Amino acid sequence: MAVVEEVRGELRARRIPLRQGDAHRIMIRDPRRGDRADLLAREVEFFSIGTNDLIQYSLAIDRVNEQCLHISTSRFNPAILRLIRRVVRGRTRRRIPVSMCGEMAGEPFYSYALLGLGLDELSMNARGDPAGERILRKSGWRSEAEEFTGSLLLATRPRPRSAAPFEKRWRTCSPDERF
């Protein structure tokens, strides 16, 4: 990347030591970067998706306006899910890791959908629901999650009509598995 080389040149000129082997990474926080993920994957070692900003910028939401808060919590908006899927698919040639940070990653229901989209890692708030982490540890859930998420991607409305696959799976777990 030209920008990376420019910054390295500036650091060398200032005699600031560079560490060899630092990974080039990119934060996907806006639809422009998400849409170009396949091109950006050629230049970096991994992606991190910042869902709070991604949702805000993609849906043109003012997060400090209380009248808009209900929109920003609509993380099942098909446009957002499709954009996340585009980022995950964009990395396929080089198979670079895709992680996610933001409130979306820490909620079990969303974690299930994100597992179905093929994310490699979710960064969760320490105050978030620990059940989301448990879902991700259950490798047998991936195919079910992919099917569930596939139905969400076909939706034309922000809210899924039914969360039955998730709820059914959730009810079959013992309380120890859930929390």
C-alpha positions as CSV (number, residue, x, y, z in Angstrom):
1,M,0.0,0.0,0.0
2,A,1.3,3.4,-1.0
3,V,0.1,5.0,2.3
4,V,1.9,2.4,4.4
5,E,5.1,2.9,2.5
6,E,4.8,6.7,2.9
7,V,4.3,6.4,6.6
8,R,7.3,4.1,6.9
9,G,9.4,6.6,5.0
10,E,8.3,9.4,7.4
11,L,9.2,7.2,10.4
12,R,12.6,6.4,8.9
13,A,13.2,10.1,8.3
14,R,12.5,10.8,11.9
15,R,14.7,7.9,12.9
16,I,11.9,6.1,14.7
17,P,12.6,2.4,14.7
18,L,10.3,0.1,12.8
19,R,9.4,-3.4,13.9
20,Q,9.7,-6.0,11.2
21,G,6.8,-8.3,10.7
22,D,4.1,-5.9,12.0
23,A,0.8,-7.0,10.3
24,H,-1.0,-4.5,8.1
25,R,-4.6,-4.5,9.2
26,I,-7.6,-2.5,8.4
27,M,-10.7,-1.5,10.3
28,I,-13.9,-1.9,8.2
29,R,-16.1,0.9,9.6
30,D,-17.9,2.2,6.6
31,P,-19.7,0.8,3.6
32,R,-17.1,2.1,1.2
33,R,-14.4,-0.1,2.7
34,G,-16.8,-3.0,3.1
35,D,-17.8,-2.8,-0.6
36,R,-14.1,-2.9,-1.6
37,A,-13.0,-5.7,0.8
38,D,-11.9,-8.0,-2.0
39,L,-9.5,-5.3,-3.2
40,L,-8.3,-4.3,0.3
41,A,-7.6,-8.0,1.2
42,R,-4.7,-7.9,-1.3
43,E,-2.9,-5.3,0.9
44,V,-3.5,-6.4,4.5
45,E,-3.1,-9.4,6.8
46,F,-6.5,-9.1,8.5
47,F,-9.8,-7.2,8.7
48,S,-11.6,-6.0,11.8
49,I,-15.2,-4.9,11.3
50,G,-16.3,-2.1,13.6
51,T,-20.1,-2.7,13.8
52,N,-21.1,0.4,15.8
53,D,-19.7,2.7,13.1
54,L,-20.5,0.4,10.2
55,I,-24.2,0.5,11.2
56,Q,-24.2,4.2,11.8
57,Y,-22.6,5.1,8.5
58,S,-24.4,2.6,6.4
59,L,-27.9,3.5,7.7
60,A,-27.1,7.3,8.1
61,I,-28.0,7.2,11.8
62,D,-27.3,9.8,14.4
63,R,-26.5,7.7,17.5
64,V,-26.8,10.6,19.9
65,N,-30.4,11.4,18.7
66,E,-32.7,9.5,21.0
67,Q,-35.3,9.3,18.2
68,C,-32.9,7.3,16.1
69,L,-31.7,4.8,18.8
70,H,-34.1,2.1,17.8
71,I,-32.7,2.1,14.3
72,S,-29.1,1.7,15.5
73,T,-30.1,-1.4,17.5
74,S,-31.6,-3.0,14.3
75,R,-28.5,-5.1,13.6
76,F,-30.5,-7.6,11.6
77,N,-31.0,-5.1,8.9
78,P,-30.4,-7.2,5.7
79,A,-28.2,-4.4,4.3
80,I,-25.8,-4.6,7.3
81,L,-25.7,-8.4,7.2
82,R,-25.0,-8.4,3.4
83,L,-22.2,-5.9,3.9
84,I,-20.7,-8.0,6.6
85,R,-21.0,-11.1,4.3
86,R,-19.3,-9.1,1.5
87,V,-16.3,-8.4,3.8
88,V,-16.1,-12.1,4.8
89,R,-16.3,-13.2,1.2
90,G,-13.8,-10.5,0.1
91,R,-11.0,-12.1,2.1
92,T,-11.4,-15.5,0.5
93,R,-8.5,-15.4,-2.0
94,R,-5.9,-14.8,0.7
95,R,-8.0,-16.3,3.5
96,I,-7.1,-13.5,5.9
97,P,-8.8,-13.5,9.3
98,V,-11.9,-11.4,9.8
99,S,-12.7,-10.3,13.3
100,M,-15.5,-8.0,14.7
101,C,-15.7,-5.6,17.5
102,G,-18.7,-3.6,18.7
103,E,-21.9,-4.2,20.6
104,M,-23.3,-6.6,17.9
105,A,-20.6,-9.2,18.7
106,G,-21.5,-9.5,22.4
107,E,-25.2,-10.5,22.1
108,P,-26.0,-14.2,21.8
109,F,-28.6,-13.8,19.1
110,Y,-26.3,-11.8,16.9
111,S,-23.3,-14.0,17.7
112,Y,-25.3,-16.9,16.2
113,A,-25.9,-14.9,13.0
114,L,-22.3,-13.8,12.9
115,L,-21.1,-17.4,13.3
116,G,-23.2,-18.2,10.3
117,L,-21.6,-15.4,8.2
118,G,-18.2,-17.0,8.8
119,L,-16.4,-14.5,11.1
120,D,-13.3,-15.8,12.7
121,E,-13.3,-13.9,15.9
122,L,-15.6,-11.7,17.9
123,S,-14.4,-9.1,20.4
124,M,-17.0,-8.7,23.1
125,N,-17.5,-6.1,25.8
126,A,-16.7,-7.6,29.2
127,R,-20.1,-6.5,30.4
128,G,-21.7,-8.3,27.4
129,D,-23.6,-11.6,27.6
130,P,-21.1,-14.5,28.1
131,A,-23.6,-16.7,26.3
132,G,-22.4,-15.3,23.0
133,E,-18.9,-16.7,23.7
134,R,-20.4,-20.1,24.5
135,I,-22.2,-20.2,21.1
136,L,-19.0,-19.6,19.3
137,R,-17.3,-22.4,21.1
138,K,-19.8,-24.9,19.9
139,S,-18.4,-25.9,16.6
140,G,-21.4,-28.1,15.8
141,W,-23.6,-25.0,15.6
142,R,-21.9,-23.5,12.6
143,S,-24.0,-25.3,9.9
144,E,-27.2,-24.5,11.7
145,A,-26.1,-20.9,12.1
146,E,-25.2,-20.7,8.4
147,E,-28.7,-21.8,7.5
148,F,-30.3,-19.4,10.0
149,T,-28.2,-16.5,8.7
150,G,-29.0,-17.4,5.1
151,S,-32.7,-16.8,5.8
152,L,-31.9,-13.4,7.3
153,L,-29.9,-12.4,4.2
154,L,-33.0,-13.0,2.1
155,A,-35.2,-10.9,4.3
156,T,-36.6,-7.6,3.0
157,R,-37.3,-6.2,6.5
158,P,-34.8,-5.4,9.3
159,R,-36.3,-7.8,11.8
160,P,-36.3,-11.5,11.2
161,R,-39.8,-13.0,11.1
162,S,-38.7,-15.9,13.2
163,A,-35.8,-16.6,15.4
164,A,-37.0,-20.2,15.8
165,P,-33.8,-22.0,14.7
166,F,-31.8,-20.0,17.3
167,E,-34.5,-20.3,20.0
168,K,-34.8,-24.1,19.4
169,R,-31.1,-24.6,19.7
170,W,-30.9,-22.3,22.7
171,R,-33.7,-24.3,24.6
172,T,-32.0,-27.6,24.0
173,C,-28.9,-26.5,25.9
174,S,-28.5,-27.1,29.6
175,P,-28.4,-23.9,31.7
176,D,-24.7,-24.5,32.2
177,E,-24.2,-24.4,28.5
178,R,-26.2,-21.2,28.0
179,F,-24.4,-19.1,30.6
